[in-house]
Amino acid sequence: MSARQLDVGELINRERFSARQWRILILCFLIVLCDGFDTAAIGYIAPAVIRDWGVARTQLGPVMSAALWGLAAGALLAGPLADRIGRKRVLLGAVSLFGAMSVAAAGAADLSALAWLRFATGLGLGAAMANAVTLMSEYSPEPRRAFIVSAMFCGFPLGAACGGLLASWLVPHSGWRSVLLLGGVAPLLLLPAMWLLLPESLRFLLLRGGDGEARRILKRLLPNAPLGDGDKLVVREENKTPGLRLVWSADYRTGTLLLAAAYFMGLLIFYLLTSWLPILISDSGMDLRQAALLTALFPFGGLLGSTLTGWLMDRYDAHRVLALAYLLTGALVFCIGQALDNHGLLALTICLAGIAMNGAQASMPSLAAAYYPTAGRASGVAWMMGIGRFGGIAGALLGATLLKLHLSLPLFFVLLSLPALLAAAALLLKRRAVAIGRRAWA
């Protein structure tokens, strides 16, 4: 039989999802779960920090936003680095960093130290999230990629929800420091399994000339794949411009900006709610435990929202599916402000808003991963997430600013629904821009 050129993407698409692909999915899910827990932890422990250290709520603004600055910087730096040295290496370094820094933050003596340690934690969190998404997308069959990546991303809202549930028990019994300590130890325990079981991206290896290693990984990954000794593995992509040069090239610049704009708006809503909703709810008359449990419903709703949105994206127009999810988010966030006096209705509305919001936000990285070719995929996904993280920073700081204005709670949530409408508009514009570009290339 003559030697053939076999595209790894076509092989992954054609073969059954294997046990080793399930292993990659589970490990990436656990990485993102730890990421979600550590990212949201500060919002759940904030009332206890205020009480123990006797500080004003507004003084907590820099601490609330410190990890988000780190998340942005970590994503922006790690994407191009992963396109240069590989996804696995960056993932190992990122998980080591955010685990160690979360442990250190548990021993912080004042607000300044806590803010700096949260910033360092954020560097690792941002780098880990972007590269877990990239690695998982490159091992997912294209017809089910959105669903698989979104299912992996369920780890983030689940981790954030677990943060609320565990904080409601840990803080009264062991103090707020125990939440940060748990958030650091858990990812450090994952490192040996990551080192032994996570493979490097096949596509990355082939673009870097690692045909031998890619062949060994593929034989273990897909043992039934028709790969002969003389066959050559390839990545059939026309654009192999590396890293950020591809992301900001004329063909991809508009899409990059619109993806980042949508992600920015979504994270503004997410982090404002997860950071300040416990305080806002407690201001309405509930105790801190009830406030933490109700706030946990918001990310917890993402478990259903992420998988449902990913499933729909694989079957219908992905841009329209996500735009609709953001529009529903805006309507439901508005309704939260109208339901504060009815605890049952408030719980339901927060959960539904979490389904819509997290469904959209968790599926955005999948949309970005499908948009960019391998040579710039890690950079494209990471820069969307990195630029978008400034929306999280804006959300954390905006919460403190709006509290200073003493707005009524219903008006507060009316204003918060507006970014969701802008996110939907950005996605519909990107869809149109991509369609115009394809016609031009044709």
Secondary structure as the mmCIF struct_conf table of DSSP 4:
data_model
#
loop_
_struct_conf.conf_type_id
_struct_conf.id
_struct_conf.beg_label_comp_id
_struct_conf.beg_label_asym_id
_struct_conf.beg_label_seq_id
_struct_conf.end_label_comp_id
_struct_conf.end_label_asym_id
_struct_conf.end_label_seq_id
STRN STRN1 GLN A 5 ASP A 7
HELX_RH_AL_P HELX_RH_AL_P1 VAL A 8 ARG A 14
BEND BEND1 GLU A 15 GLU A 15
HELX_LH_PP_P HELX_LH_PP_P1 ARG A 16 SER A 18
HELX_RH_AL_P HELX_RH_AL_P2 ALA A 19 TRP A 53
TURN_TY1_P TURN_TY1_P1 GLY A 54 GLY A 54
HELX_RH_3T_P HELX_RH_3T_P1 ARG A 57 LEU A 60
HELX_RH_AL_P HELX_RH_AL_P3 GLY A 61 ILE A 85
HELX_RH_AL_P HELX_RH_AL_P4 ARG A 87 ALA A 105
TURN_TY1_P TURN_TY1_P2 ALA A 106 GLY A 107
BEND BEND2 ASP A 110 ASP A 110
HELX_RH_AL_P HELX_RH_AL_P5 LEU A 111 GLU A 138
TURN_TY1_P TURN_TY1_P3 TYR A 139 TYR A 139
BEND BEND3 SER A 140 SER A 140
HELX_RH_3T_P HELX_RH_3T_P2 GLU A 142 ARG A 144
HELX_RH_AL_P HELX_RH_AL_P6 ARG A 145 PHE A 153
TURN_TY1_P TURN_TY1_P4 CYS A 154 CYS A 154
HELX_RH_AL_P HELX_RH_AL_P7 GLY A 155 SER A 174
TURN_TY1_P TURN_TY1_P5 TRP A 176 TRP A 176
HELX_RH_AL_P HELX_RH_AL_P8 ARG A 177 LEU A 197
HELX_LH_PP_P HELX_LH_PP_P2 LEU A 198 SER A 201
HELX_RH_AL_P HELX_RH_AL_P9 LEU A 202 LEU A 207
TURN_TY1_P TURN_TY1_P6 ARG A 208 GLY A 209
HELX_RH_AL_P HELX_RH_AL_P10 ASP A 211 LEU A 221
TURN_TY1_P TURN_TY1_P7 PRO A 223 ASN A 224
BEND BEND4 ALA A 225 ALA A 225
TURN_TY1_P TURN_TY1_P8 ASP A 229 GLY A 230
STRN STRN2 LYS A 232 VAL A 234
BEND BEND5 GLU A 238 GLU A 238
HELX_RH_AL_P HELX_RH_AL_P11 GLY A 243 VAL A 247
TURN_TY1_P TURN_TY1_P9 TRP A 248 TRP A 248
BEND BEND6 SER A 249 SER A 249
TURN_TY1_P TURN_TY1_P10 ALA A 250 TYR A 252
HELX_RH_AL_P HELX_RH_AL_P12 ARG A 253 ASP A 283
TURN_TY1_P TURN_TY1_P11 SER A 284 GLY A 285
HELX_RH_AL_P HELX_RH_AL_P13 LEU A 288 PHE A 300
TURN_TY1_P TURN_TY1_P12 GLY A 301 GLY A 301
HELX_RH_AL_P HELX_RH_AL_P14 GLY A 302 ARG A 315
BEND BEND7 TYR A 316 TYR A 316
HELX_RH_AL_P HELX_RH_AL_P15 ALA A 318 GLN A 338
TURN_TY1_P TURN_TY1_P13 LEU A 340 ASP A 341
HELX_RH_AL_P HELX_RH_AL_P16 HIS A 343 TYR A 371
BEND BEND8 TYR A 372 TYR A 372
HELX_RH_AL_P HELX_RH_AL_P17 THR A 374 LYS A 404
TURN_TY1_P TURN_TY1_P14 LEU A 405 HIS A 406
HELX_RH_AL_P HELX_RH_AL_P18 LEU A 409 TRP A 441
#
